[in-house]
């Protein structure tokens, strides 16, 4: 019996955060476009569904900025797939994006729970 | 970054997305969906593949350029499909752009470009100003004083040029030889390219005669040899050693080929013997105002020191470029404005054509908008399409302009200053390109102005294919027609005024009869005046004996040429009774040959000769000016100023005035002396022969007659008719051009009116069919169509007349004998345009009356 996937709200991701997620995914090894989108979905517990309309432009843009590089490989079923890989510059970029994201989320958390307000955190 | 070709990248992207979909389908199938379900679901989840591809491609950068190239290609395809529209549009635009480029080439070379000398803005031309405020050429002693005393001029030089026979090259030629003072080349800032200019010991009285030649002369007549000293030149009795060659293209004074020091030729010490042109270079940071003040002070000094011995009261300085360009500048600017009008008319025609195209393509635009194109994107596409059109038109226009520039220069060779510098070059090509682009953008945006969202949605409906999309489009079309007609009206009024001026000028009596006479201009270099006079006497006798010759005579300067001199004379040898007039040396038969009137007294006859008392004939205006209430016969004139002979001339006759300087200038007071009595000033001599027969057969006969006397002397033939006609060259030039533009604009406007009315008829075919079916007669249909068409035409004429009344003031300086608001011209233009408009409306209206109601009702 086919599992019906329920329609979930697609959370719109800012361009910057999409880049971050893609770079992060690639840190665990080279991957093709479909694989990246599946990985993000899985790792976020099925919450974040990446719109392919955003993913592919993002991948090509990242490649142009030389944070990732790509190659054509032959997959197990003898088909060609384009596989993306993080570059050294990409690794640096990932680190800086992560720290920026962490700073941002910390700031937002603080803003939502100002000092002196008791109650649940 | 992989640098692959575009196509490879597109293919790879396709492959990448296919792979994605493949894997997505495989996963779904693994999860239990059927292949078909999986396929559909995967595609749905992916989204719009085309859109994704499009957006991804934009990440590659340079998308803007790629789209533009795509639009250009599309534009070319469109043009191939709509050949008729495209060719009409391209030709119309090419006409406008070509005319603009040609005129701008001329204006650029003559008015805008600085003279081709270093720091040319520092160059000035100096003139003496007499008591009447007229600017005249310098007398040498005055020039020398100005040179010595000025504090604001770095270098000053005088020059004078004339056609002379030059021997010593590979053959004798008659060419322009310039006598220049020592600093001439220093003023201009140009030095000989080969050899040198004059040394100080050469540029003085008694110095060794040397000459500098032009590049052209050096090539043509000296064989381009490096050993310049080996071929001395002979001018007159003197042998000049060539010491230098000017750079190629150096052309000052105009057409001069040989430059010799003026100091070698003794000049009159009189401060009233004019004829020297003076140029100077301002010193350092001196402004023109400072120089003018300085020069005026010197002028006043000279006046004080010399009193009545000098004509000048002031010295004027004007920028050399202005002095060279003269009056022509103003007419050129007017012509530039006129061609701008023509271009606008051409553009409005094309705009109308494009508007029709846009309406036909409404459906296409609606679909593109639905697919996500913004108005901005559509505008870019339009501009690209029109760019192909205008670039083609621009290219064709450039070709037209080459031909046009040649035609323009040919039309007025002598009248256009700096004509050797005129040509289509990089600047004008850049202008053409800019014009084309501007036209493309303007025409591209125009239809877009009226493309609103509502229209686009309407466009999606099938029926919209044939509709004219409403009143907005119709209004725009009428507006365009009105503009065209208004612009054409202004051009036609201008042309009409110029035509009328030309006619008025032709009505002026030149003072001599221009038909059936030939003028033969001879130039002798014999230093001895008596020998020259003798030669001319023999030549006159021979010509007189030719068959068919009714009368023959000679003069040293024909009217309407630049010959002859002028200067001051004394009445009855009284130093306090001064006069100023033109001085001519003439032979007895001259006045009959020219067909001039004798007013009083007698002409020269056989009794006058070298040994009889000197006699003079004066012109009517001179008699009126100096002896208004007495009989001038018997009075004396002392004209020693001109040739050193201070014998008193007795006035024996008064002849009719002749327009020495063209029809439009008033006649100057003239004194004619007998060529055998006072041959001093007769270097060049023009023998005029009036014939009963054909002037063409006379010319070889005259040439033969002179050749038997002297085989080498250069002679130049013109009919009196040609002399007369060439004095009108400037005016004819403006008229032909303006008239040409006006006619072109009229044609374009007529085509425009026809096109719009024809289109309107097509759009309203259904309506017309219904009206006819309901009983409308032919004349009702005619009235309807013509009425609608003529509305814009008449409004356009009205606006145009208003514009003409305002603008024709600007061409007043070109008019003669006619006011800028001449009512006859305005009426004539109105009638002409209205009739042309009526005809242009009538033809489609006639077609409308033939509409078959049954066909029309089925017509969609």
Interface residues (C-beta under 8 A of the other chain):
Chain A: X1 X2 X3 X32 X33 X34 X35 X38 X51 X52 X53 X56 X57 X60 X61 X63 X64 X66 X70 X72 X79 X80 X81 X82
Chain B: X1 X2 X12 X13 X15 X16 X17 X19 X20 X22 X23 X24 X27 X31 X32 X33 X37 X45 X46 X47 X48 X51 X52 X55 X56 X58 X59 X60 X61
